[in-house]
Amino acid sequence: MDKLKAYLIAFVLIVLGIAAGIVYEWGPTMLLRVILTLGFLGVTLMLLFFTGLTLYAESWKYGIILAIFTAISGYGLYLSATWQGLHVIAGIIVFFIAIVAFGIWYISEPDLSLTDRFRSAEKLERMGKYKAAARKYEKAGNYLKAAEMYEKLGWMESAAWAYEKAEKYEKAAEIYEELYEKEKDTYYLKEAHEYWKKAGNMERAAKALERYAEEEPWFWEDVAKLYEELGNDEKAREAWERALDYYQKEAQEEGVFYEDVGNIARKLGKEELAREAYQKFLEYCLKEAEEDPMWWKHVAEAYEYLGEKEKAEEARKKYEEYRAKIMRANEETSNFPEEKGE
């Protein structure tokens, strides 16, 4: 048992002991009196603190309301301590319970005014209160109508969210494409791509991703693969060519991308370019292997690309030796001697 649990158990036992002592000496009525007095004291002090804080912030409206609640609680404290006006005490308790329940209900729909809470979504729509109507439609699970309200408000991202909830993915995708045209933010094209996929319209998904890749070129490979799935060889080849251009530029700064250049060049039938790229990839891997033996794995892959199987096997053995060495070292460090018992 940890210390915190022990302290809690001890505290509960002490409280129960005090309660039992009060009942034994003065009866259950005194226990109720003490509980009510302490309860009202806690509530009064809390309300007093928030009243002061609110008035300090010059929020006079809420400050006055809290001051009234504080006075009521203070009066309940006085009645409990002097043990008089029990019916009034009961009324104050019921009043505070009702206030808390009302507060929870009010907070559950913070965007609606008090009167709008009692109106139907259809009534709010006819009144032109589209924001309130949207919230009501959402709560009722009518996301299509909620989306319509958001569109009337011009809240297009909220409309797309509502269409998604209604499983109208094509409408969400169309909205994100419209948002891209307006904002020129590539995030919207990526979202449009995802929603077209959910809608099962892979042609539109590919077109959206293609437009995304125009500005984020590392996605050309994904575009090419998507067009391959669709059987559009011409568009797939165009995308592979764009991906090749991108990786060739990247490889000038970071040699590891020569592997991608080689793979795509080979896929496009450019064997000479592929071999040049694999050779550069091999040179890069050999250099890295001098510092980190983990790279022997990639050296082996590079030799495989170049068709040099014997050298690939030698590199693979070096990688396996390094891997075995690491595993032995891990086993040795994990096998600590057991502590001897006294």
C-alpha positions as CSV (number, residue, x, y, z in Angstrom):
1,M,0.0,0.0,0.0
2,D,1.4,3.4,-1.0
3,K,1.6,6.3,1.4
4,L,-1.1,8.4,-0.4
5,K,-3.6,5.5,-0.1
6,A,-2.7,5.0,3.5
7,Y,-3.2,8.7,4.3
8,L,-6.6,8.7,2.5
9,I,-7.8,5.7,4.5
10,A,-6.5,7.3,7.8
11,F,-8.3,10.5,6.9
12,V,-11.6,8.7,6.2
13,L,-11.3,6.8,9.4
14,I,-10.7,10.0,11.4
15,V,-13.7,11.7,9.9
16,L,-15.9,8.7,10.6
17,G,-14.6,8.6,14.1
18,I,-15.4,12.2,14.7
19,A,-18.9,11.8,13.2
20,A,-19.5,8.8,15.4
21,G,-18.3,10.8,18.4
22,I,-20.7,13.6,17.6
23,V,-23.6,11.2,17.3
24,Y,-22.7,9.5,20.5
25,E,-22.4,12.7,22.5
26,W,-25.1,14.9,21.0
27,G,-27.2,12.8,18.6
28,P,-27.6,12.7,14.8
29,T,-29.2,16.1,14.7
30,M,-26.0,17.7,15.8
31,L,-24.1,15.8,13.1
32,L,-26.5,17.1,10.5
33,R,-26.0,20.6,11.9
34,V,-22.2,20.4,11.7
35,I,-22.4,19.0,8.1
36,L,-24.7,21.8,6.9
37,T,-22.6,24.5,8.7
38,L,-19.4,23.3,7.2
39,G,-21.0,22.8,3.8
40,F,-22.4,26.4,3.7
41,L,-19.1,27.7,5.1
42,G,-17.2,26.1,2.1
43,V,-19.7,27.4,-0.5
44,T,-19.8,30.9,1.0
45,L,-16.0,31.2,1.0
46,M,-15.8,29.9,-2.5
47,L,-18.4,32.3,-3.8
48,L,-16.8,35.2,-1.8
49,F,-13.5,34.5,-3.6
50,F,-15.0,34.5,-7.0
51,T,-17.2,37.6,-6.3
52,G,-14.0,39.5,-5.3
53,L,-12.2,38.2,-8.4
54,T,-15.0,39.2,-10.7
55,L,-15.4,42.7,-9.2
56,Y,-11.6,43.2,-9.4
57,A,-11.9,42.4,-13.1
58,E,-14.6,45.0,-13.3
59,S,-17.2,42.5,-14.6
60,W,-20.0,44.3,-12.7
61,K,-22.9,42.2,-14.1
62,Y,-21.5,38.8,-13.0
63,G,-20.0,40.4,-9.9
64,I,-23.5,41.5,-8.6
65,I,-25.0,38.0,-9.5
66,L,-22.2,36.3,-7.5
67,A,-22.6,38.7,-4.6
68,I,-26.3,37.8,-4.4
69,F,-25.4,34.1,-4.4
70,T,-22.8,34.7,-1.7
71,A,-25.3,36.5,0.5
72,I,-27.8,33.7,0.1
73,S,-25.1,31.1,1.0
74,G,-24.0,33.3,4.0
75,Y,-27.6,33.4,5.2
76,G,-27.8,29.6,5.0
77,L,-24.5,29.4,7.0
78,Y,-26.0,31.6,9.7
79,L,-29.2,29.5,9.9
80,S,-27.3,26.3,10.0
81,A,-24.9,27.5,12.7
82,T,-27.8,28.8,14.9
83,W,-30.1,25.9,13.9
84,Q,-33.2,27.8,13.0
85,G,-35.4,28.1,9.9
86,L,-34.9,24.6,8.8
87,H,-37.4,25.0,6.0
88,V,-35.4,28.0,4.7
89,I,-32.2,26.0,4.8
90,A,-33.9,23.3,2.7
91,G,-35.1,25.9,0.3
92,I,-31.6,27.4,-0.1
93,I,-30.2,23.9,-0.8
94,V,-32.8,23.2,-3.4
95,F,-32.2,26.7,-4.9
96,F,-28.4,26.0,-5.3
97,I,-29.1,22.5,-6.8
98,A,-31.4,24.1,-9.3
99,I,-28.8,26.8,-10.2
100,V,-26.1,24.1,-10.7
101,A,-28.4,22.0,-12.9
102,F,-29.4,25.2,-14.9
103,G,-25.7,26.0,-15.3
104,I,-24.8,22.6,-16.7
105,W,-27.8,22.8,-19.1
106,Y,-26.8,26.3,-20.2
107,I,-23.1,25.4,-20.7
108,S,-24.1,22.4,-22.8
109,E,-25.2,24.8,-25.6
110,P,-23.1,27.9,-25.0
111,D,-23.8,29.4,-28.5
112,L,-27.6,29.5,-28.0
113,S,-29.5,32.3,-26.3
114,L,-32.0,31.4,-23.6
115,T,-35.0,31.9,-25.9
116,D,-33.4,30.0,-28.8
117,R,-32.9,26.9,-26.7
118,F,-36.7,26.5,-26.6
119,R,-37.1,26.9,-30.4
120,S,-36.9,24.1,-32.9
121,A,-34.2,24.0,-35.5
122,E,-36.7,24.6,-38.3
123,K,-38.1,27.7,-36.5
124,L,-34.6,29.1,-36.1
125,E,-33.8,28.4,-39.8
126,R,-37.0,30.3,-40.8
127,M,-35.9,33.2,-38.5
128,G,-32.5,33.3,-40.3
129,K,-30.6,32.2,-37.2
130,Y,-28.5,29.7,-39.1
131,K,-25.8,29.4,-36.5
132,A,-28.3,28.4,-33.8
133,A,-30.2,26.2,-36.3
134,A,-27.0,24.4,-37.2
135,R,-26.3,23.6,-33.6
136,K,-29.8,22.3,-33.1
137,Y,-29.6,20.1,-36.3
138,E,-26.2,18.8,-35.1
139,K,-27.7,17.8,-31.7
140,A,-30.5,16.0,-33.5
141,G,-28.0,14.1,-35.7
142,N,-29.3,15.9,-38.9
143,Y,-25.8,16.7,-40.2
144,L,-27.0,17.4,-43.8
145,K,-29.2,20.2,-42.6
146,A,-26.4,21.4,-40.3
147,A,-24.1,21.5,-43.3
148,E,-26.7,23.6,-45.2
149,M,-26.8,26.1,-42.4
150,Y,-23.0,26.4,-42.3
151,E,-22.9,27.0,-46.0
152,K,-25.4,29.8,-45.6
153,L,-23.2,31.3,-42.9
154,G,-20.1,30.9,-45.2
155,W,-18.5,28.6,-42.6
156,M,-17.2,26.2,-45.3
157,E,-14.9,24.1,-43.1
158,S,-17.7,23.5,-40.6
159,A,-19.9,22.6,-43.6
160,A,-17.3,20.1,-44.8
161,W,-17.1,18.6,-41.3
162,A,-20.9,18.2,-41.2
163,Y,-21.0,16.6,-44.6
164,E,-18.3,14.1,-43.4
165,K,-20.5,13.3,-40.4
166,A,-23.3,12.7,-42.8
167,E,-21.0,10.5,-44.9
168,K,-21.4,12.8,-47.9
169,Y,-17.7,12.7,-48.6
170,E,-18.0,14.0,-52.2
171,K,-19.6,17.2,-50.9
172,A,-16.8,17.6,-48.4
173,A,-14.2,17.1,-51.1
174,E,-15.9,19.7,-53.4
175,I,-15.9,22.2,-50.5
176,Y,-12.2,21.7,-49.9
177,E,-11.4,22.2,-53.6
178,E,-13.4,25.4,-53.5
179,L,-11.5,26.5,-50.4
180,Y,-8.2,25.8,-52.2
181,E,-9.3,28.0,-55.1
182,K,-10.1,30.8,-52.7
183,E,-7.2,30.5,-50.1
184,K,-4.5,28.8,-52.2
185,D,-3.6,26.7,-49.2
186,T,-2.4,23.2,-50.3
187,Y,-3.8,21.7,-47.1
188,Y,-7.2,21.9,-48.7
189,L,-6.1,19.8,-51.8
190,K,-4.7,17.1,-49.5
191,E,-8.1,17.0,-47.6
192,A,-10.0,17.0,-50.9
193,H,-7.8,14.0,-52.0
194,E,-8.7,12.1,-48.8
195,Y,-12.4,12.7,-49.1
196,W,-12.6,11.8,-52.8
197,K,-10.9,8.5,-51.8
198,K,-13.6,8.0,-49.1
199,A,-16.2,8.7,-51.6
200,G,-14.8,6.0,-53.9
201,N,-14.0,8.5,-56.7
202,M,-10.4,7.6,-57.3
203,E,-10.2,9.7,-60.5
204,R,-11.0,12.9,-58.7
205,A,-8.7,11.8,-55.8
206,A,-5.9,11.4,-58.3
207,K,-6.5,14.8,-59.8
208,A,-6.6,16.5,-56.4
209,L,-3.4,14.8,-55.4
210,E,-1.8,15.8,-58.7
211,R,-2.6,19.4,-58.1
212,Y,-1.2,19.0,-54.6
213,A,2.0,17.6,-56.0
214,E,2.4,20.6,-58.2
215,E,3.3,22.5,-55.1
216,E,4.5,19.7,-52.9
217,P,6.6,17.6,-55.4
218,W,7.5,14.8,-53.1
219,F,4.0,13.5,-53.7
220,W,4.6,12.8,-57.4
221,E,5.4,9.2,-56.6
222,D,2.1,8.8,-54.8
223,V,0.3,10.3,-57.8
224,A,2.1,7.9,-60.2
225,K,1.1,4.9,-58.1
226,L,-2.5,6.1,-57.9
227,Y,-2.7,6.4,-61.7
228,E,-1.2,3.0,-62.0
229,E,-4.0,1.6,-59.8
230,L,-6.5,3.3,-62.2
231,G,-4.8,1.8,-65.2
232,N,-4.0,5.2,-66.7
233,D,-0.5,4.4,-67.9
234,E,0.0,7.8,-69.7
235,K,-0.7,9.8,-66.6
236,A,1.3,7.4,-64.4
237,R,4.3,7.8,-66.7
238,E,4.0,11.6,-66.6
239,A,3.9,11.5,-62.8
240,W,6.9,9.2,-62.6
241,E,8.8,11.6,-64.8
242,R,8.0,14.4,-62.4
243,A,9.0,12.3,-59.5
244,L,12.3,11.5,-61.2
245,D,13.0,15.2,-61.7
246,Y,12.3,15.9,-58.1
247,Y,14.5,13.1,-56.7
248,Q,17.4,14.1,-59.1
249,K,17.4,17.5,-57.6
250,E,17.2,16.2,-54.1
251,A,20.0,13.7,-54.7
252,Q,22.3,16.6,-55.5
253,E,22.0,17.7,-51.9
254,E,21.5,14.3,-50.2
255,G,23.0,11.2,-51.9
256,V,20.6,8.8,-50.3
257,F,18.0,9.9,-52.9
258,Y,20.1,8.3,-55.7
259,E,18.4,5.1,-54.8
260,D,15.0,6.6,-55.6
261,V,16.4,8.1,-58.8
262,G,17.7,4.6,-59.8
263,N,14.4,2.8,-59.0
264,I,12.3,5.3,-61.0
265,A,14.7,5.5,-63.9
266,R,14.7,1.7,-64.2
267,K,10.9,1.7,-64.0
268,L,10.9,4.2,-66.9
269,G,13.3,2.0,-68.9
270,K,16.2,4.5,-68.5
271,E,18.8,1.8,-67.7
272,E,21.9,4.0,-68.3
273,L,20.6,6.7,-65.9
274,A,19.5,4.0,-63.4
275,R,23.0,2.4,-63.4
276,E,24.6,5.8,-62.9
277,A,22.3,6.6,-60.0
278,Y,22.9,3.2,-58.4
279,Q,26.6,3.7,-58.7
280,K,26.3,7.0,-56.9
281,F,24.1,5.4,-54.3
282,L,26.7,2.8,-53.7
283,E,29.5,5.4,-53.3
284,Y,27.3,7.2,-50.8
285,C,26.5,4.0,-48.8
286,L,30.2,2.9,-48.7
287,K,31.1,6.3,-47.3
288,E,28.4,6.1,-44.6
289,A,29.4,2.5,-43.7
290,E,32.8,3.8,-42.7
291,E,31.1,5.7,-39.9
292,D,28.1,3.5,-39.2
293,P,28.3,-0.3,-40.0
294,M,24.5,-0.4,-40.2
295,W,24.9,1.0,-43.7
296,W,26.4,-2.3,-44.9
297,K,22.8,-3.4,-45.4
298,H,22.3,-0.6,-48.0
299,V,25.7,-1.3,-49.5
300,A,24.4,-4.8,-50.2
301,E,21.2,-3.4,-51.8
302,A,23.3,-1.1,-54.0
303,Y,25.4,-4.0,-55.2
304,E,22.2,-6.0,-55.9
305,Y,20.9,-3.1,-58.0
306,L,24.2,-3.2,-60.0
307,G,24.0,-7.0,-60.4
308,E,27.2,-7.6,-58.4
309,K,25.9,-10.5,-56.3
310,E,29.2,-11.6,-54.8
311,K,30.0,-8.1,-53.5
312,A,26.4,-7.9,-52.3
313,E,26.8,-11.1,-50.3
314,E,30.1,-9.8,-48.8
315,A,28.4,-6.6,-47.7
316,R,25.4,-8.6,-46.3
317,K,27.8,-10.7,-44.2
318,K,29.4,-7.6,-42.8
319,Y,26.0,-6.3,-41.9
320,E,25.0,-9.6,-40.3
321,E,28.3,-9.7,-38.3
322,Y,27.6,-6.1,-37.1
323,R,24.0,-7.0,-36.2
324,A,25.1,-10.1,-34.3
325,K,27.6,-8.1,-32.4
326,I,25.0,-5.5,-31.4
327,M,22.6,-8.3,-30.2
328,R,25.4,-9.9,-28.1
329,A,26.2,-6.6,-26.5
330,N,22.5,-6.0,-25.7
331,E,22.2,-9.5,-24.1
332,E,25.3,-8.8,-22.0
333,T,24.0,-5.5,-20.7
334,S,20.6,-6.9,-19.9
335,N,21.9,-9.9,-17.9
336,F,22.7,-8.2,-14.7
337,P,23.9,-10.4,-11.8
338,E,21.1,-11.2,-9.4
339,E,21.3,-9.6,-6.0
340,K,22.3,-12.0,-3.3
341,G,19.9,-12.5,-0.5
342,E,21.0,-11.8,3.0
